Amino acid sequence: MTARTALVVRAEFAREGPLLPGLAGGVIRVPEATRIGLALLRDLIEKAHRCEGMEPLVCYFPPDRRGEVEGAIGGLPVWSEPLAGPNPSERAAGLLRHLLDERAYRAAVMIGPGMAHVPRQRLLDAVHRLSTASDVVLADSNKDPLVFVGVRGQLSPMLFEDGLTIDERTEGVRVGQLSLPRPIVTQADLATAVFDLHAELATRHISHDDVPAHTLELLAALGLHAAMGEGQAPVLRRSRDSRRSSS
């Protein structure tokens, strides 16, 4: 039997709010933040589905958000199931142990919707690292395994232990690092990601398969665009026509 690698899309919703609550505020209204978070989730699920040699799985919490998850999956042949546990770290660790120990996956890569703009090749690179020289793969700039992690074999017992440094969490295991974009957690992160994506599209430095198309289309429909603000940092702005129509 061919060794399998799971590609887990982890969707942790706020209890009664958006998937990515940090997007709300300022120029983005709460209902819009909800829609943008789900668009990012849809984009990441589609990307996971296109990753050859990996089996996509969407895991979510709380369980009563199943309808939103199934809506993001749409007609894609992607399995979904709820997470269980008292906090995000324990839910993630429990899931990965279940996949590696009970479902006999050789390896697993776990990623959240805030990384919907990650190039697909980076996910394949993580699998290659896990098949050669690494037991754990993390992002080089943000080493939080809840943002991005690849694991193989037995899960390191301390990997998701809150309160420890990443060196303490990965003691005794071989760690590989990948250069990944900054995760989208806040409105500022979204502005930077969108600004960079448009620049890469303009210079043809990115494949259209890697573009979070649903998210960009939704932002355009909402009248939101990224522009360079004061201090040479991208910001999101709303077009005048959009402001007039919503007033």
N, C-alpha and C positions, 0 to 999 in steps of 0.2 A: 504494500500500500504506500502511495506517495505521501511523504511527510507534508503536513499541512501548516500553513501560517494564517492566523486570524488577523484581520484588520478591524479593530474595534473603534467605532465612533461612539464616544461617551458624551451623552447629553444630560447634563445636570441642570434642571430648571430651578429658578427661585420658587419657593413654595407656592406663591400666588402671583407670580410675575413672569417676566421674560426669561428666555434661555440665557441671555447675556444682559443682565440688569444694568451693567456699567455703561451700556450704550444710551440709556435714557437720560434726559436732562439737556439743557441748553437748546440746541437747534433740533434735537430729535425728541419727539413726544413718546410717551410710554407705549401707546398702541403701535407706533412706528417701530420702536425698538423691538417689540414682540415679533413683528413681521420680518424685520431684518435678521434677527436671530434665527428664525425658522428658514429664511432664505439661505443663510450661511450653512445651516444644517443640511438642507437639500443639496447645496453645491458640494459639500464634503461627501455626502452619501454617494452622489453620482461619481465623484472622483474615486472613491473606494471601490465602487462597482467596476471601474475601468482598470483597476490595478491587477494585471494578469498574474496569476499564481498565488493570490491572496483571497481569503474567504471573508467578505465583509459581514459585519454584525453591528447592529445599533443597540446600545444598552442605555437605559434612561432612568431617571429618578426625578420626582416621585412617580409611582406606578400609575397614578390617575392622569398623567400627561400622555398616555399612550396614543390618544387620538391625534395629537399634534405630530408625534413621531411618525405615525402611520401616514399622515398627510404628507410629510416631508419625503418619505420613502416612495410614495406614489405607486406606480406599477412595477417598480424594480424588484427583481427577485432577491431581496435582502431580508434576512431574518432580524427580528427585534425581540428584546426581552427586558423586563425591568431589573434594576439593580436593587440590592438589599444590603442593609447595614446602617449603623448609627451615624456615620459621617462620610464625606466623599473619599477620604483616604482608605477607609476600611471597605467601602463599597468597591473601589477600584481594585484593591488587593484581592478581595474575595473573588471577584470576577476572573482575574488573571490566573489565580490558583486553580479555579474551576476549569478554565480552558486548558491549562497546561497539564494538570494532574488527572482530571476526570474525562475530559473530552479528547485527550491525547493529541493536542496540537503541539507541534514541534516548537513553535515560536508564536508570539503575538506582538502586534504593534497597536498601541492605543493612542487616540488623538481626539481632541475636542473640536467643536465647530468654530471656535476662535482661530483655528488653523486651517480654515477652508481655502486659504490662498497659498498653502504650501505646494510647491511643485510636486507633481506625482512622482518624479524621479527620486525625490528625497525619500519617499516611502519605500521605494524599491531599493534604494541605497541602504536603508535601515535593515531590510531583510538580508541583504548581502553581508552586512557587518555581522549580523547575528549568525549567519551560516559559516562565518570564517573565524574572526578574531575576537568577538565580543559576546559577553553574556547579557549585558544591558547596553542599550543605546539611548542617549539623551540629547536634547538640543544643546548646542555649545553656549548660547547666550542666556537661556532660561532653563535651568536644569530641574525644574519642578516636574516630577513624573506625572502629575495630574494634567500638565500641558501636553507633553509628548513623551512617550517611552516605548522602547522595544525590549522584549525579554525573551529568553529561551531557557529551556530546561526547568529546573526548580526556581520558583520566584525567591529572590533574596528576602529573607524574613524582615529586614529592616527598611526595605526600599520605600515603603509608604508610611514610615513611622514619623509622625509629626514631632517637631521640636528638635530634630537632629539635623546636622549639616549633611549635605549630599555626600561628602566623603565618608561620613560615619554610616550613612545608609547603604553605601555600595562597597564597604570594606570587604576585601577578599574576593571580589568578582571583577572580571575584566570589563571595563567601561569604554564604549566608543562614543564619539560625539559627532553630530551633524550640524552643519550650518543651516539654520532654519530662519524664516522671517519671524518677526515679533508677533506673538499671539494678539488677536483682537479681543481686548477685554473692555476698553473704554472707547469713548467717542473719538479721542485723540488717536488711539490705535487704528480705528476704522479709517479716519481721515488719511493717515500715513499710508495704510495698506492700499486704499483706493487711488491715492495720488501716484504711488509707485507702480501699481498695476497699469494705469493709463500710460505712464511713461514707458513702461516695458512693451506695451502693445504698440505704441507709436514707433518704437525703435525695433520692433519685431524680435525682442529678446525673450519673449515668452510664447509658449504654444497656446493656442486658443483652448485646447483641452484642459489647461491648467487655470484658466480664468474662472472665477466664481460668477458665472454669467447671470444666474438668478438674482444674486445680490446686487450686481451692477445695474441690472434692468430695473429692479425695485427702487434703488436709490434715484435713478433717473426719473422714474414715474412719480416719486415723491418730491421731485424738484431739488434734490440734494446733490451737491457736487463738491469735490475736494479742490481746494485752491491754496496757494502759498499765503500764509498769514504773517503777522508780525513776528519777528524773531526767527524768520526762515523755517517755520514749522508748518506743515500742512494743517488746514482746518476744514471743517465741513461748513458749507454755506447753503442757504436755501434761495432759489431763484425768486425774483420779484413776482413773476406770474404765479408761482406756487403760493406765495404769501397772500396774494390778492384772492386767489381761489379758495383758500382755507379760512379767510377772515369773514 
